[in-house]
């Protein structure tokens, strides 16, 4: 049982991390082209809700240094569109860029769009996905939120329910999540996937955990 003080400390650290990187993302002028080259397997990055790809820039930079070309989708903006629209943007990118055998690295809502793409017409272009803190089963907190964007994460939302029925791609997904997630009390365990429960907590700060890099490397065949 995780103590209340430890949860509170994780929660506070989580928001310090999120606030710092949101500011950095807002002020960054780094071009996506900076990360577009590399000899290893292509990685496509999908941020979470209210995040641009620059929020994941520390992870992106690390993966690029390891030799991976990184594809980001500026058209997602801050990922406030419905998951089906995010998926359509991703599928268009995969087709237009003729991306093949790619690994998706996704945070939170991005993992929902990634899984939906994997069960769609362009799913064969995706080798697999590492999803970090993704609400595959929804979050009960979402029912009480005023924003329709966030209420879409409710466990009984049609999109969440429909996506959960697709088990056929779960074996190609690695779900990485903290021991405590202040946004997803149900956790991010996905039946049939490789589930990696970290010894730390948080919804944002877990992006910086070394295990995320390790799982991407393993899935990418490095």
C-alpha positions as CSV (number, residue, x, y, z in Angstrom):
1,X,0.0,0.0,0.0
2,X,1.5,3.3,-1.1
3,X,1.4,5.9,1.8
4,X,-0.4,9.2,1.4
5,X,2.8,11.2,2.0
6,X,4.6,9.4,-0.8
7,X,1.6,9.9,-3.1
8,X,1.6,13.6,-2.2
9,X,5.3,13.9,-2.9
10,X,4.9,12.2,-6.3
11,X,2.0,14.4,-7.2
12,X,3.9,17.6,-6.3
13,X,6.9,16.4,-8.3
14,X,4.7,15.5,-11.2
15,X,3.3,19.0,-11.5
16,X,6.7,20.7,-11.1
17,X,7.9,18.5,-14.0
18,X,4.8,19.2,-16.1
19,X,5.0,23.0,-15.5
20,X,8.6,23.2,-16.3
21,X,8.4,21.4,-19.6
22,X,5.2,23.1,-20.6
23,X,7.0,26.4,-20.3
24,X,10.0,25.0,-22.1
25,X,7.7,23.7,-24.9
26,X,6.0,27.0,-25.3
27,X,9.3,28.9,-25.6
28,X,11.2,26.4,-27.7
29,X,11.9,27.3,-31.3
30,X,13.6,24.0,-32.2
31,X,12.5,22.7,-35.6
32,X,11.1,19.2,-36.0
33,X,13.6,18.8,-38.8
34,X,16.4,18.7,-36.2
35,X,15.3,15.2,-35.3
36,X,14.3,13.8,-38.7
37,X,17.4,11.9,-39.7
38,X,19.0,8.8,-38.4
39,X,20.0,5.2,-39.4
40,X,17.9,3.3,-37.0
41,X,14.2,2.5,-36.9
42,X,11.7,5.4,-37.4
43,X,9.9,6.6,-34.3
44,X,6.6,8.5,-34.4
45,X,5.8,10.6,-31.4
46,X,2.2,11.3,-30.1
47,X,1.8,13.7,-27.2
48,X,-1.0,13.8,-24.7
49,X,-3.8,16.2,-24.4
50,X,-2.9,19.9,-24.1
51,X,0.7,18.9,-25.1
52,X,2.6,19.7,-28.3
53,X,5.4,17.4,-29.4
54,X,7.8,19.8,-27.8
55,X,6.6,18.7,-24.3
56,X,8.2,15.4,-25.1
57,X,11.4,17.0,-26.4
58,X,13.7,15.6,-23.7
59,X,12.6,12.1,-24.7
60,X,12.8,12.9,-28.4
61,X,16.3,14.3,-28.2
62,X,17.5,11.2,-26.3
63,X,16.0,8.8,-28.9
64,X,17.5,10.9,-31.7
65,X,20.9,10.8,-30.1
66,X,20.6,7.0,-30.2
67,X,20.2,7.2,-34.0
68,X,16.4,7.1,-34.5
69,X,14.7,9.4,-37.0
70,X,11.9,11.0,-35.1
71,X,8.6,12.0,-36.8
72,X,6.4,14.5,-35.1
73,X,3.0,15.8,-36.3
74,X,2.6,19.6,-36.0
75,X,-1.0,19.2,-37.2
76,X,-1.9,17.7,-33.9
77,X,-1.2,21.1,-32.3
78,X,-2.1,20.6,-28.6
79,X,-3.9,17.2,-29.1
80,X,-7.4,18.6,-28.2
81,X,-9.1,17.0,-31.1
82,X,-11.1,13.8,-30.6
83,X,-9.1,10.6,-30.7
84,X,-10.5,9.6,-34.1
85,X,-9.4,12.9,-35.6
86,X,-5.9,12.5,-34.1
87,X,-5.8,9.1,-35.6
88,X,-6.8,10.3,-39.0
89,X,-3.9,12.8,-38.9
90,X,-1.5,10.1,-37.9
91,X,-2.7,7.7,-40.7
92,X,-2.4,10.5,-43.2
93,X,1.2,11.1,-42.1
94,X,2.1,7.4,-42.3
95,X,0.7,7.2,-45.8
96,X,2.2,10.5,-47.1
97,X,5.7,9.8,-45.7
98,X,5.5,6.1,-46.6
99,X,6.5,5.2,-43.0
100,X,7.0,1.5,-42.6
101,X,7.7,-0.7,-39.5
102,X,7.7,2.3,-37.2
103,X,7.6,2.4,-33.5
104,X,5.1,4.8,-31.9
105,X,6.1,6.4,-28.7
106,X,3.0,8.0,-27.1
107,X,2.0,9.8,-23.9
108,X,-1.4,9.6,-22.3
109,X,-4.1,10.4,-24.9
110,X,-1.6,9.8,-27.7
111,X,-1.6,6.1,-26.8
112,X,-5.3,5.9,-27.6
113,X,-4.7,7.4,-31.0
114,X,-1.8,5.1,-31.6
115,X,-3.8,2.0,-30.7
116,X,-6.7,3.1,-32.9
117,X,-4.3,3.5,-35.8
118,X,-2.8,0.1,-35.2
119,X,-6.2,-1.5,-35.7
120,X,-7.0,0.6,-38.8
121,X,-6.0,0.6,-42.4
122,X,-2.5,1.8,-41.8
123,X,-1.8,-0.5,-38.9
124,X,0.6,-2.7,-40.9
125,X,3.0,0.3,-41.0
126,X,3.4,0.2,-37.2
127,X,5.8,-2.3,-35.6
128,X,4.5,-1.6,-32.2
129,X,3.9,1.1,-29.6
130,X,5.3,2.2,-26.2
131,X,2.5,4.0,-24.5
132,X,3.3,5.9,-21.3
133,X,0.5,6.6,-18.8
134,X,-2.2,6.0,-21.3
135,X,-5.8,5.7,-20.0
136,X,-6.7,2.5,-22.0
137,X,-9.6,1.9,-19.7
138,X,-10.4,5.5,-19.1
139,X,-10.4,7.5,-15.9
140,X,-13.3,7.8,-13.5
141,X,-12.3,11.4,-12.7
142,X,-13.1,12.4,-16.3
143,X,-16.9,12.0,-15.7
144,X,-16.8,15.1,-13.4
145,X,-14.7,17.4,-15.6
146,X,-16.3,20.4,-17.4
147,X,-14.4,20.0,-20.6
148,X,-15.7,17.7,-23.3
149,X,-12.1,17.1,-24.3
150,X,-11.4,15.6,-20.9
151,X,-14.8,13.9,-20.4
152,X,-13.9,11.7,-23.4
153,X,-11.6,9.8,-21.1
154,X,-14.6,8.5,-19.0
155,X,-14.6,4.7,-18.8
156,X,-18.1,4.6,-20.3
157,X,-17.3,6.9,-23.2
158,X,-18.1,5.1,-26.5
159,X,-14.6,5.7,-27.8
160,X,-12.9,4.2,-24.8
161,X,-15.4,1.3,-24.7
162,X,-15.0,0.6,-28.5
163,X,-11.2,0.7,-28.4
164,X,-11.0,-1.6,-25.4
165,X,-12.7,-4.3,-27.5
166,X,-9.8,-4.4,-29.9
167,X,-7.5,-7.0,-28.3
168,X,-5.8,-8.1,-31.5
169,X,-3.0,-5.5,-31.3
170,X,-2.4,-5.5,-27.6
171,X,0.5,-7.9,-27.9
172,X,2.4,-5.3,-29.9
173,X,1.9,-2.6,-27.2
174,X,4.1,-1.9,-24.2
175,X,2.2,0.0,-21.5
176,X,4.5,1.9,-19.1
177,X,2.9,3.5,-16.1
178,X,3.6,4.6,-12.5
179,X,2.7,2.9,-9.3
180,X,0.4,5.9,-8.7
181,X,-1.1,8.1,-11.4
182,X,-3.1,11.1,-10.1
183,X,-5.0,11.4,-13.4
184,X,-5.7,7.7,-13.9
185,X,-6.6,6.0,-10.6
186,X,-7.4,2.8,-12.5
187,X,-3.9,2.6,-13.8
188,X,-2.8,1.9,-17.4
189,X,-2.6,-1.9,-17.4
190,X,-3.7,-3.3,-20.8
191,X,-4.7,-7.0,-21.1
192,X,-2.4,-8.9,-23.4
193,X,0.2,-6.1,-23.6
194,X,3.6,-6.0,-22.0
195,X,2.8,-4.0,-18.8
196,X,5.6,-2.2,-17.1
197,X,4.7,-0.8,-13.7
198,X,7.3,1.6,-12.5
199,X,8.4,1.9,-8.8
200,X,7.7,5.7,-9.0
201,X,4.5,7.6,-9.5
202,X,3.1,10.4,-11.6
203,X,1.5,11.0,-15.0
204,X,4.1,13.3,-16.6
205,X,7.3,12.7,-14.7
206,X,7.3,9.0,-15.7
207,X,8.3,10.1,-19.2
208,X,11.8,10.7,-17.9
209,X,12.1,7.2,-16.3
210,X,15.0,5.3,-17.9
211,X,12.7,2.3,-18.3
212,X,10.8,4.2,-21.1
213,X,14.0,4.4,-23.1
214,X,14.8,0.8,-22.5
215,X,11.4,-0.4,-23.6
216,X,11.6,1.7,-26.8
217,X,15.0,0.2,-27.5
218,X,13.8,-3.3,-27.0
219,X,10.7,-2.8,-29.2
220,X,12.8,-1.1,-31.9
221,X,15.2,-4.0,-32.0
222,X,18.2,-1.9,-31.0
